[in-house]
Amino acid sequence: MLKIGIVGLPNVGKSTLFNALTKASVPAENYPFCTIDPSVGVVGVPDVRLAELAKFSASEKIIPAAIEFVDIAGLVAGAAQGEGLGNQFLAHIRETDAILQVVRFFDDPAVLHVDGTIEPYKDIEIINMELMLADAEQVRKRRDKLERDIVTGVKDAPALDAALAKLEQGFAAGKLALHAGLTDEERKRIAHMNLLTMKPILYALNRKSGGHNLDELADGRAARAYEIIAALGSRFVMVDAATEQELNDVADADRDSFRRELGVHEDGLANLIRGAYVTLGLISFFTTGDKETRAWTIPQGSTAPVAGAAIHNDFAEKFIRAEVVSTSDLLASGSWAAAREAAKVRTEGKEYRVADGDVMVFLHG
């Protein structure tokens, strides 16, 4: 299951966003470090195609794809050296596949900021610097241990050391590991280290309904934030964490009208999850029948056997072929038989690259 760590400075809305995502109840008070242990919640990925396919197949149940979100205590400048709650939380981030960095994007004197001023690009720089410093320390320690391996002639030690040296040069220039210019082979060599700054980062710019939101103030702060995110090669989504948390108690049918009343015109959580998929290069395919309709998550560009492995290893190891039809074609046809008759259902082999929204039936030995 995909695992995403929610990070940011203290008191920027991480736990509020986590609550909204998971409908869980973790502390989200107006003071730093209220989250003492990481909280974990599994979130179903919203996808309207699931309900449509379930209705088409008269499925007994619907199983969405899932993401595990980990709410991690607020980091501060010096976290890599143990400031605040320090290294214990950086260790929690290492266990995730990606990072969701929450950035405060509104002015409100009633809501404390750990540095006293609201300047999102500085917040981003602080968090990324702490992640980078933690990685730099890990790389330094690994290189120290490699010295003996190089002297004693351990086969791959020089190549690993060269990759680590390149990382050190990148850190010295203020670059995340992701941007240190490693080759694909070098990335494979250092993958076991699970470096924080090798993880993709999605930025959640946290607005406030009725507040003084920076994208509306046009005083340069929003522009500076967009600029640094673009320079990092990352993406951002806008979210109103407090409103989304309030929506936890609103019936599904009433949520859109409730959002409009508050001046929030988009489903921030759905946008966030879609942004996570794009950032991580993920897509969904579906299986559907009378028992269940289910979404499966795979990397973009995956072949049919790789998609099959998401269901069961046998589907990859003993793969023969797959029947494939797009969700839109299947629904428009009205039945599997009609889709086949219209030549919308294709038989694909091992080389087929699965497209987002494919409905698949696997044949294996």
Secondary structure, 3 states (H helix, E strand, C coil): CEEEEEECCCCCCHHHHHHHHHCCCCCCCCCCCCCCCCEEEEEECCCHHHHHHHHHHCCCEEECCEEEEEECCCCCCCHHHCCCCCHHHHHHHHCCCEEEEEEECEECCCCCCCCCCCCHHHHHHHHHHHHHHHHHHHHHHHHHHHHHHHHCCCCCHHHHHHHHHHHHHHHHCCCCHHHCCCCHHHHHHHHHHCCHHHCCEEEEEECCCCCEEHHHHCCCHHHHHHHHHHHCCCEEEEECHHHHHHHHHCCHHHHHHHHHHCCCCCCHHHHHHHHHHHHHCEEEEEEECCCEEEEEEEECCCEHHHHHHHHCHHHHHCEEEEEEEEHHHHHHHCCHHHHHHCCCCEEECCCCECCCCEEEEEEEC
